[in-house]
Amino acid sequence: MRKHLIALVAVIALVTLGGSAQALAQTANRPSARRVFGFQDSKTGAFHPLGNSADITDAAAATTTYTGTVEATVTITLKTALPSGDKIVCTVTADASSENETAGTVFDYDESASSIATVSGSTATCKVNIPFSWVLFTPSTTVINGLQGGLEVIMFSPTATVTTELAADFVREHTQPITINAGKPADGVLTVAVAVTL
């Protein structure tokens, strides 16, 4: 009986190990499935993988680098009394985007910068600069380039040390979209002037 039990265990072990070895061999020899995402050019029939702009051969996929600075001046008329020791901070955002309709590819850049306002009587002034370098598609009939902006002005107490305290110490807050360079990316200094009442 004991011999039969040992033989049975040995057979089960052999089958298990043999099956595992066979399964491992099958798994190791199985070709791996690799997916490559891209698009097929309807004119040439060529496949172009996405993720590397050098692989896109369409002439409309040429790129242009735009460099410069967004210079925003925010003039704030204070109708709300600024509590003693409180500050006003201005945050400017710039979102440059470029879409090549032929290639189905998009570039998108989000930039932001903040500064503390200088207060003089009932007027406060912020100067916010955003240096940028954006690689976008060269404008063409199949390329859509855009530039959007935003402004947030907050009157707050700088003595708060915890986020929840800071939120509770907001006296006034203002947000709005702003227009940068008529909504088009460009080189050089892109000036923006905004008037806000708090």
HUHU-V178814 format. One record per pair of residues at least 24 apart in sequence whose ideal C-beta (glycine too) atoms are under 7 Angstrom apart, sorted by sequence separation. I is the first residue (numbers start at 1). J is the second residue. D is the distance in whole Angstrom. If there is no record, write none. Layout:
((I & J & D) (I & J & D))
This chain:
((70 & 94 & 5) (90 & 114 & 6) (151 & 175 & 7) (174 & 198 & 6) (89 & 114 & 6) (90 & 115 & 6) (109 & 134 & 5) (150 & 175 & 7) (151 & 176 & 5) (172 & 198 & 5) (89 & 116 & 6) (90 & 117 & 6) (150 & 177 & 6) (151 & 178 & 5) (107 & 135 & 7) (149 & 177 & 7) (150 & 178 & 6) (87 & 116 & 5) (88 & 117 & 4) (107 & 136 & 5) (148 & 177 & 7) (149 & 178 & 4) (107 & 137 & 7) (149 & 179 & 7) (88 & 119 & 7) (149 & 180 & 4) (147 & 180 & 5) (147 & 181 & 6) (148 & 183 & 7) (88 & 124 & 5) (90 & 126 & 3) (92 & 128 & 4) (94 & 130 & 6) (147 & 183 & 6) (82 & 119 & 6) (100 & 137 & 5) (146 & 183 & 6) (147 & 184 & 6) (90 & 128 & 6) (92 & 130 & 6) (94 & 132 & 7) (96 & 134 & 5) (98 & 136 & 4) (147 & 185 & 5) (61 & 100 & 5) (98 & 137 & 5) (145 & 184 & 7) (60 & 100 & 6) (96 & 136 & 7) (102 & 142 & 5) (145 & 185 & 5) (76 & 117 & 6) (101 & 142 & 5) (60 & 102 & 5) (61 & 103 & 5) (100 & 142 & 6) (100 & 143 & 5) (149 & 192 & 7) (151 & 194 & 6) (153 & 196 & 5) (155 & 198 & 6) (58 & 102 & 5) (78 & 122 & 5) (99 & 143 & 7) (58 & 103 & 6) (77 & 122 & 7) (78 & 123 & 7) (98 & 143 & 7) (99 & 144 & 5) (153 & 198 & 6) (77 & 123 & 6) (78 & 124 & 6) (56 & 103 & 5) (76 & 123 & 7) (98 & 145 & 5) (75 & 123 & 7) (76 & 124 & 4) (56 & 105 & 7) (97 & 146 & 5) (136 & 185 & 6) (75 & 125 & 6) (74 & 125 & 7) (96 & 147 & 5) (134 & 185 & 6) (74 & 126 & 4) (94 & 147 & 7) (95 & 148 & 5) (73 & 127 & 6) (74 & 128 & 7) (50 & 105 & 7) (94 & 149 & 5) (72 & 128 & 5) (93 & 149 & 6) (92 & 149 & 7) (93 & 150 & 4) (71 & 129 & 5) (92 & 151 & 6) (69 & 129 & 5) (70 & 130 & 4) (69 & 130 & 7) (90 & 151 & 7) (91 & 152 & 5) (69 & 131 & 5) (70 & 132 & 7) (69 & 132 & 7) (90 & 153 & 5) (68 & 132 & 6) (39 & 104 & 5) (67 & 132 & 7) (88 & 153 & 7) (89 & 154 & 5) (67 & 133 & 5) (88 & 155 & 5) (89 & 156 & 7) (65 & 133 & 6) (66 & 134 & 5) (86 & 155 & 6) (87 & 156 & 6) (65 & 135 & 5) (66 & 136 & 6) (86 & 156 & 6) (86 & 157 & 5) (87 & 158 & 5) (63 & 135 & 5) (64 & 136 & 6) (85 & 157 & 7) (63 & 136 & 7) (82 & 155 & 6) (63 & 137 & 6) (64 & 138 & 5) (85 & 159 & 7) (63 & 138 & 6) (80 & 155 & 7) (61 & 137 & 6) (62 & 138 & 4) (74 & 151 & 7) (76 & 153 & 6) (74 & 153 & 7) (60 & 140 & 5) (60 & 142 & 5) (60 & 143 & 6) (86 & 171 & 6) (94 & 180 & 6) (83 & 171 & 6) (96 & 185 & 5) (80 & 171 & 6) (80 & 172 & 5) (70 & 180 & 6) (71 & 189 & 6) (79 & 197 & 6) (80 & 198 & 5) (66 & 185 & 5) (68 & 187 & 5) (71 & 190 & 7) (79 & 198 & 7) (66 & 186 & 6) (67 & 187 & 6) (68 & 188 & 5) (69 & 189 & 5) (70 & 190 & 5) (71 & 191 & 5) (72 & 192 & 4) (73 & 193 & 5) (74 & 194 & 5) (75 & 195 & 5) (76 & 196 & 5) (77 & 197 & 5) (78 & 198 & 6) (66 & 187 & 5) (68 & 189 & 6) (68 & 190 & 6) (70 & 192 & 7) (72 & 194 & 7) (74 & 196 & 6) (76 & 198 & 6))
